[in-house]
Amino acid sequence: MNLAFFDQFLSPSLLGLPLIILAILTPWVMFSTPSNRWLNNRLMALQMWFINRFTFQLMQPISTGGHKWATILTALMLFLISMNLLGLLPYTFTPTTQLSLNMAFAIPLWLMTIMIGLMNKPNTALAHFLPEGTPTLLVPILIIIETISLFIRPLALGVRLTANLTAGHLLMQLIATAAFTLVNIMPTVAILTSLILFLLTILEVAVAMIQAYVFVLLLSLYLQENV
């Protein structure tokens, strides 16, 4: 039974070919592309409004030099939201429940922010390891602590996204299994359990969007420190 609950997180395959590639490429097909018309449809207008508002809120506290990242961070936000929401549909697979995929997003982008800081402001970037006025005896300890906290950032990004989505999917499957089992035994309890499952599904939709936003927001904060 325990193995069956975790089977949903295994990468599916068809004829020996991993379907995770299809799951990763699917979100890009869902977005509308701009046309040559003067007036776009409502879906396109809503999509452009969301992208503009999100980009504005994300880039507002960052200096002008960091605005080059607007396209990357906005595309990553839309990509993560789409994969998280598609994973809530029945008989689908959520690639963002795989820690390897999330770390593949987190480590390169985090490393790029560090390299930008070292190239643009090397003194300021290195000054984060040792705050001003630190007692001499605490200097080596603080350097070690700051170094660990710096290198743990990409791990925290990947683990946070993976853990939140995995916990939500497991909880939904547990409650759905309980509701299905109680239908013939205690119908009233099964109805109440189904209601809880419905509310949990709405909560998971919110979690899917919030976690994608938090992932990109933390990356923008790391960028803000180094630009």
N, C-alpha and C positions, 0 to 999 in steps of 0.2 A: 504493500500500500504506500509506504514512504517513497519507494522508487517511482510509483505511478504519479505521485504528486509532482515530482521533479522532472518527469519526462517532458513536460511542456517547455522546459528550458533547453532541451537538447536541440542542436541544429538539425533541422529536417533535411532529408536528401531524397532525390528521385533518380533512379537508375545510376546511383553512385555519384551524382552531381549534387553539391551542397546548394540548398535553396536559400541560404542566407543571402547570397548575392542578389537573388530576385527580390528578397524582402528589403534589401538596402536600396535597390534601384527603383522600387515601386513609388516611394513618395515623390520623386521628381516628376512622375507622370501626372500627378494629381493637380499640380499648380497650373493655372492659366498663364498663357504667354501674351504679352501686349500685342495688339493689332494696330493696323494703320488707320483705324477709324478715329474720328474725333471724339466720339462718345463710346466708352466701353460698357459692357454689361455690368449688372450689379455685383456679381461674384468677383469680377476683375477689379471693380472699384473698391469693394470691401477688402480684397487682398492687398491692394496698393495702399489703402489707408492704414491697415495693420502694419505693413512693412515700414511705412513712413513714420508712424508713431513710435514703433519699437526702436527704429534706428535713431530717432531724435532723442528718446529717453536714454538710450544706451550710450550715445556719443556726447551727450550734453556735458557731463563732468570731465570728459577727457579733452586734453589739449588738442590743438589742430593737427599736430604730428601723428596722433593716434587715429585720426579719422580715416586713414588708409585701410584700417581694419574693419570698417563698417560693412563692407560686402561679405567678408569672411564670417564675421560674427552673426550677421543677419541670416545668411544662408545656413549656418550651423544651427541657429535657433529654429528655423523652419523645418530643417531636416530632422532634428531631434523630436520636435512636437509631432511631426507626421508619423515617425516610426513608433513613438510612444502611444499615440492614439490608435493607429492601425493594429497594434498589438492587443488592444482591448476587444477587437472583433472576434467572434467565434472562429475556431479552426485557423487561427493565424499564429505567426511566430514573431516575437519581439526581439529584434537584434540587440537593443540596448539593455537587455538583461544579461548580456555576455560581457564580463569584465574586460576581456581582451579588446573588444571593440571600443568600449568607453575609454580605456587607457590609450588606445591608438589615436583617439581624438585629443585626450588631455595632455599627454606627454609632449608631442611636437609643438602644440600651441603654447603650452607653458614654457617650453624651452625657447621658443621664439621671443616671448616677452622678456625672458632673462637676457638673451643675447642682445636685444634692442637696448636694454638698460645698460649693459656693459659697454656697448659701442657708443651710445649717445652721452651717457652720464656715468662713467666708470667710478668716479669718486663717490657719487651719491648712492650708486648701487651697492658698493662695498661698505658704505657707512651704515647700511641697515644691519649688518652683522654685529656692530658694536655701537650702541647708543652713546651719545656724548655724556661725559661725567661718570662713566662706569668705574667703580673702584678697581684697582689693579688686580686684586685677588680674584675678582669675578670675571675678568676679561676672558680667560680660556673657556670658562663654563658657558658664558653668554654666547661666545662664538660657536660653540658646539650646538647649543640649543637653537640658535637662529639658523644654523646650517640645516639641522634636522627639520625644523619647521618649514624651511624653504623647499627642501626636497620631498616633503610629505604632501605638498599641495597638489600635485597631479594625482597622487594616490587617493587623496580625499575626494577629488573631483570624480574620478572613476568609480570609487566604492560607493559614494553617496548616491549616484544615479542608479547603479546596479542594485544596491540594497533596497532602495525605496520601491523600485518597480518590481523586484522579485518578491518582496514581502506583500505587496498589494495583490499580485497575481496568485500567490499561494493562499492568501486569506480568501480571495474570491472563489478559488477552487474548493477550499474546505467548506465554506458556507453553501456553495452550490451542491456539493456532495451530500451535505447534511439535509438540505431541503429535498433533494431527490429521494433520499432514503426514508424520510419521515412522511412522504406523501400518503402511503398506504397505512402507516401506523398511527400517526397523529396529524391529520390534515390541517387542523388549526395552527399547530406549531409550524408546520411546513409553510403555511401562508405567511406567518410572521417572519419566518426565516427568509422567505423569498423577498419580502418587503425590505428586510435588512440588506439582502444582496443587491436590491435595486438602489438603495441609498449608498451602499458601498461602491457600486459602479459609478455613480455620479461623483463620489469623492475621488475615485481613481482617475476619472477624466481630468479633474482639477489637479491632482498630483502629477499626472503625465505632463500637463502644460507647465506647472510650477517648477518641476524638476529640470525641464529643459531650459526654462528661463534662469534658474539659479546657476546652472552649469555655465551658461554664456555670461551671466552677470559677474560671476567670480573671475572668469577669464578677463573680462573688461576691467575689473579692479586690479588684477595683476598687471595688466597693460598700463593702467593709469599710474601705477607706482614706478614704471620704468620709462615713461615717455616724458 
